[in-house]
Amino acid sequence: MTDHKIELYNLDDPTGGIFRKLAEGMITQIYPGEKAMLSIARIEPHAMGTMHNHPEEQWGVMLEGSAIRYQGETEFEIGKGDFWRTPPNVPHTMKAGPDGAVILDIFAPIREEYLQAGEGFSGQSVSASN
C-alpha cells in the first residue's frame, strides 16, 4: 500500500510555503508539487512588477482586488474572479489597482528557481517597467 501524504494549506496562512519577494510591494508564497506549483502573490496598491518571461506555462486567478495585466503587446484590466493564461516565453507583468491584489498563479512544469526562498522574478528579464 502506498503512503499518501495529505498536504492541506490555507490562503490566509503562509505556513508551508516558500517565501519570495518578487519586487517592491510584491511578495509570494510558493507551494511546489511534482509536476506543477502554486504561487499566492500579494501586491500592494499600485505596485508594479518587472516585465519578464519564462519557459513555463502560467495560469493566474484574481482572488481579491484588481490589476492591469501586461502580456505581450496587450494590456487588460483584471478583477476578482477573472483568470488568464500566459503561454511559455511571453513577456508579462502586472500593476495592482487601488486596493492591491491577491493572485493565485499556477505554473507547469514547476519553476526550479522558485524551489528556494529568494528575491526577484528569476527567469529572463526583458525590460524594466516601473
C-alpha positions in Angstrom: 0.0 0.0 0.0 1.3 3.4 -0.9 1.5 6.1 1.8 -0.2 9.3 0.6 0.9 12.4 2.5 -2.0 14.9 3.0 -1.0 18.4 2.0 -3.5 21.0 3.2 -2.9 24.7 3.1 -4.9 27.9 3.6 -4.8 31.2 1.6 -4.6 33.2 4.8 -1.8 31.2 6.4 1.5 31.1 4.6 2.8 28.2 6.7 4.4 25.6 4.5 5.1 27.9 1.5 8.4 29.2 0.2 8.6 32.9 0.6 9.8 35.1 -2.3 9.9 38.9 -2.7 9.1 39.4 -6.4 9.5 43.2 -6.4 8.9 46.2 -4.2 5.4 45.8 -2.9 5.0 42.2 -4.3 5.5 39.0 -2.4 4.5 35.4 -2.9 4.3 32.1 -1.1 5.1 29.1 -3.3 3.7 25.6 -3.0 5.5 23.1 -5.3 4.2 19.7 -6.3 5.7 17.1 -8.6 4.6 18.5 -12.0 3.1 21.9 -11.2 3.3 24.6 -8.5 1.0 27.2 -7.0 2.0 30.7 -6.0 -0.1 33.1 -3.9 1.0 36.6 -4.9 0.1 39.6 -2.8 0.6 43.0 -4.4 0.3 46.3 -2.6 -1.8 49.1 -4.1 -0.3 50.4 -7.4 2.8 48.3 -7.1 4.1 47.0 -10.4 6.5 44.2 -11.3 9.2 44.0 -14.0 8.4 42.7 -17.4 9.8 39.2 -17.7 9.2 35.8 -19.3 10.0 32.2 -18.5 9.6 28.8 -20.3 6.8 27.5 -18.0 3.1 27.9 -18.8 1.3 30.1 -16.3 -2.3 30.5 -15.3 -3.5 33.3 -13.0 -6.7 33.8 -10.9 -7.6 37.1 -9.3 -8.7 36.2 -5.8 -9.0 39.8 -4.4 -8.6 43.3 -5.7 -7.8 44.4 -9.3 -4.9 45.0 -11.6 -3.7 45.8 -15.1 -2.1 42.8 -16.8 0.6 43.5 -19.4 1.1 40.5 -21.6 3.0 40.6 -24.9 1.8 43.8 -26.6 -1.6 43.7 -24.8 -2.8 45.3 -21.5 -6.1 44.5 -20.0 -8.0 45.1 -16.7 -8.5 42.2 -14.3 -10.9 42.0 -11.5 -11.9 39.5 -8.8 -12.8 36.1 -10.3 -11.0 36.7 -13.6 -8.4 34.2 -14.8 -6.0 34.1 -17.6 -3.3 32.1 -19.3 0.2 33.2 -20.2 1.9 30.9 -22.7 5.6 30.0 -22.3 8.1 32.7 -23.1 5.5 35.5 -23.4 6.7 38.8 -21.7 4.3 39.8 -18.9 3.9 41.7 -15.6 1.1 43.3 -13.6 0.3 46.5 -11.8 -2.1 46.3 -8.9 -5.2 48.6 -8.6 -6.0 51.0 -5.8 -6.9 48.2 -3.3 -4.0 45.9 -4.2 -4.4 42.4 -5.4 -4.1 38.7 -4.3 -3.5 36.3 -7.2 -3.2 32.6 -7.4 -0.6 31.6 -10.1 -0.3 28.1 -11.4 3.0 27.1 -13.2 3.6 23.9 -15.2 6.1 22.5 -15.1 7.5 23.7 -11.8 9.9 26.7 -11.9 13.1 25.2 -10.5 14.4 28.6 -9.4 11.3 29.0 -7.2 12.1 26.0 -5.1 14.2 28.2 -2.8 13.3 31.4 -1.0 14.7 34.5 -2.7 14.1 37.7 -4.5 13.0 38.7 -8.0 11.0 37.0 -10.7 14.0 35.0 -11.9 13.5 33.8 -15.4 14.6 36.1 -18.2 14.1 39.8 -17.6 13.1 41.5 -20.8 12.7 45.1 -19.6 12.2 47.3 -16.6 8.6 48.6 -16.2 8.4 50.9 -13.3 
